[in-house]
Amino acid sequence: MSAAIVPCFGQGTVYLNNVSPDFAYVGSGTTTKASAANSANIRFALYWGATGSTYSQLVQISSTGVATGTTAGIVSISPVVAGLYGNSTTTYLTGAETAPGGSGVFQVRAWDSTFGSTWEAFVNNSLAVGANFGLTTVMNITTGNPAGTPPTQPTKTPGSTAGGTINLLTYDGSLATVPEPATYAMGMMGLGLAWLIRRRQA
């Protein structure tokens, strides 16, 4: 459950709410719009980054959406119109790098929560290979500015005409996080130290 966030100086505002019914399962030559009835395990969330950011640099700024939700502030898949998700009651803030009314880059990510409660857990779970997942493109969006003159409303996540389509496809494991070289190096140092300690104790 998420509470409404009060905008503050130095951050743009957005809604996690697509503007056309373009959240769908795709496979075997057919497309089925995602709905509250057929998406019980699907979760989705909004990611943000400063202008110029790439996929790996984006961070989650929204609550995690669920298939159904009737409480105000819950981000959910529509039980009425298949393919719609989100709400227009909860305002999400960007990081400080995106000024109110300024542009940032955004992406909506969806995944099967059977294999992870977060996107990061899902993509790094080897058992998730073959499960449903989906991504919008990395979209440039101009945010809202509630303190402007005149004030502007938080921007909705664009629909298919602006890259906002989410097609739930089959995950192949290719988005798993690869540890940085420094991580490998530290791991090898730790193994080497453990070997030396055991050798001295022998």
C-alpha angles and dihedrals in degrees: 000000000000130000124218111269119225110228117238135192117290102028135092121228131230141169123226093228127117118220099216131037097260105132104110149151113242124193145117091022095302135103122208120186112238112245139172088259098055102031105063094137098038119108128182138185142182120247126196139193138170116270109290095027119141131217095275093050097055121106130202113257102167134068114260112269123228136201095255135020133154099177118100110259096027111127106220148157110264115261088200108042115035113225096032122109140174133029140253097229102076119068118207124202127220122221119276091265088076110064121212106283090012129120129260137162121259139183133185113216126194130189146164105266091205085084100039140354090225134041091246093053091048098051091047095049110098089203089064092073105117094023125117121271137152144185136196116221116269098272131202108225131179107224131220125261113206091181095053128108100271098017116238125215122242111275120249121231105266122249130230095299090065102038097275098126116124114199111187105223136167115284116233100186095252095124096059112133114257112213116242116256089250089059091054091047093052090048091053091048090053092051091048092051091049090051092051092049092050091047092053091048092050 
